Amino acid sequence: MNGTLAINFHLALEGMQEWQSPAYRERLQGELRKQSPPQAEFWMQWGELLWDEDAKFLRVICTMVKGDELSVLEDFATAELSRAARRVLPGREPTVRLLTVSVVGPPRRSEFSDQERWGWYAVTLLLEASWIGDDPEAAPYISDDVTKWRRLRKAAFGWSRTDGVGMFSVEVMARSAAAADGEARDALVNLSWAAVQDPGELPITTLKVDWRSES
């Protein structure tokens, strides 16, 4: 990917109970792997296919390098998934819906220790991003959505319009302080992308990382 920004498109394949079957999912995975985008336009890769029993749909992740507008990439991923599904189940018309969009962040060297010590860490991050202040729905969206993430504990986000900064505090399970820092940053970046597609630069500063407990 040569350092180019990569985007995860989280899709839902709805309306077909057959996707509960591992055999059908394996066939769909095979069809997706046969497909490739027009050469030199953009790179894409399909992830694991997961059946959501509660929602009754198949969760599919497509990772693509950003070489075009997000809407173009989304349309291409949606169309490719629909075509593959029709080949596995001819005569059926699949419904594909976009769930969320997230960015795949480049590896970052943390200033915190990477010495292994598994447990819960409390992390506090500072986000300076003017687009949050420009969009009245962005901060409330992040504040609400972060509470729904099962892998996070005691997560909260607050926005100071006066100072133009956001404060993100969370507890994450990680193998080291450095890993906890990375987990928290990854969550905040993806929350920002969910709130505003393609928010641009995200200046994030880690204020603290404290070990809490083993469990």
N, C-alpha and C positions, 0 to 999 in steps of 0.2 A: 504493500500500500504506500510505500515510500513516504511515510509520515503524513499523508493526506488524511483529513478528517473523515472518520467513518461514522455512519449513522445506523442505529438499530431501529427497524420498523417492526413493531409488535402487532401482529395481525390475528384476527379471529376468523376461522373458517366455520361457518354456521349452517344449520339446517340439515345436517346429515349425521345420523346416529352411527353410521358405519365406521366413522373415525375413532370410535371407542376401541375397535379391533386393532391389535398390534400389527396384524398382517396387512390391513389396508394402509395403516400409517407407514409401514415399511415400503409398500409399493409407491405411495405418494412421495416419500423421501427419495426414492430412486428416480422418479419422474422429474423432481425438482433438480436433482444433480445433473440430469442430462441437459437441462436448459442452461444457456449462458447468454449474457447480454451482448449486444453488438460490440465487436472488438474495438478497443480504444475509447469507448464512450464512458463506461464505468465498470467497476468491479463489484461483484455481489457473491454472497455465500449464505446458504440456508442452514439454520440451526436445528436443534432437536424439536420434534413435534410432540406436544404435550396435550393430552385430553383433559379438559376441565370438567369434572363430573358435576360440580355445583352449577356452573353456567351453561353446561351442555354444548360446548363448542371446542374446537381444536385450536390451541395456541401455537402460533408459528412465528419465529423470528427470522427476519431477513436482514443481513448486514450488508450495507452498500457504501462504497466510497463516494463522497460528495463531489461529483463532477458536473452537477447540473442543479436546477432548482429542486427543492424538496418535493414539491408537488409532482414533478416529473418522475422522480425516483419512486415516490409512493404509488403513482399510477402504474409504473412498470412492475413493481413488486406485486401489486394486487392482481394485475392481469396475468402474470406468470403463475401465481398460485392458483388462480381460477382455471387456467388452461391445464395445469397438471392435474387438478382435481377432476376435471371432465374426462381426462384420459383414463384415470383410475376407475371412475364411475360414469361411463358413457350414458348419455340420455338424462343425466341429472344436472340441474343448474345450481352451482354453488353460490353462496353469499359470502363475500369477503369484506371484513370491516377492519378499519384501522383502530387499534386500541390506544397505543401511545407511540411516541417517537423519543429516542434517547441517543445521546452521543457516546461514542467509544473514546474515552480519554486516553491520551498517550501516557506511558509509564512516567512517573514522577519520583525523583529522589527526595524522600522525606528527610526533614531535619531531625526527626525523632528516632529513637533507638529501634533497630530491627531485631534486637535480642528476643528470643522466643519466650513469651509469657502469655499463655492463652487466658482469655477472660473478657469481662465487659470493661470497656473504656468509655469515659465521658469525654466528648470532643466538642469544642466550641470553635465555630468558624465565623469569619467576618466577610461579607460579600458586598463589594462596591459595584453597583450596576444601575445606571440611570434609567434603563428601560423599566425597572420595577416601579419607580416613581411615576413614569409616564403612563403606565397601564394600571388603572385602579383595581383591576381584577387579579393582577399577577400575585401580589403578596398574600391576599386571602386564599387564593388557589393553593399556593405552596404550603401555607399554614395548615390548610385542611387536608391536603393530599398526603403530607408527610406522616400524619397520624395513622394512615392506612397501611403503611409499609410494615410487614410482619417482622422483617429482619432488623428493624430499628426499635429502640426502647427510649422512652421519655424524650421523644423528638418534638421540637418546637422551632418555629421561625417567626421572627418579629422584624418589622421594617420601620426605620426611623426616617420619616420624610424630611425632618430638619437636617439631619446629618447625611442623608442620602446613602445609608448603608443598611444591610440586613444582617441580623444576628441569628445564626443557626446553631442550636445545641441539641446533642443527641448522644445516646449510649449505643455502642455497637459491640458485637462479639468479634474479636480478632485475635491473631496469634502474637501480635506485638504492637507497640505504640505506633510504629510507622505504618503498619497495616491498618490500624484503626483510623489513622489520619487519612489514608487513602480511601477507605470505605466511606467515611463521612463526606469527603470531597466528591467522590463518585455519586453519592446520593444527592448532594446539593446541585451538582451539574445536571443530573438527569431531571431533577425537579424543575430546574430553570428551563430546560428544554421542553418539558411538558407544559409549563405555563406559557411560554412564548417560543414558538418554533424559530430556530436559528437566532438565539439572542446575541450572538457575537462574543466578544471577549468577556470572560468571567474572572475578574480579579478577586481571588479568594486568599485570605490570610488565616492561618491557623493560630488561634489565640491560646489554646491549651489542649493538652491530651493527658488525662489522668486515669490510671488504672483503678477500677472499682472493686471487682470481685471475680472469682473463678466461675460462678454460675448464678 
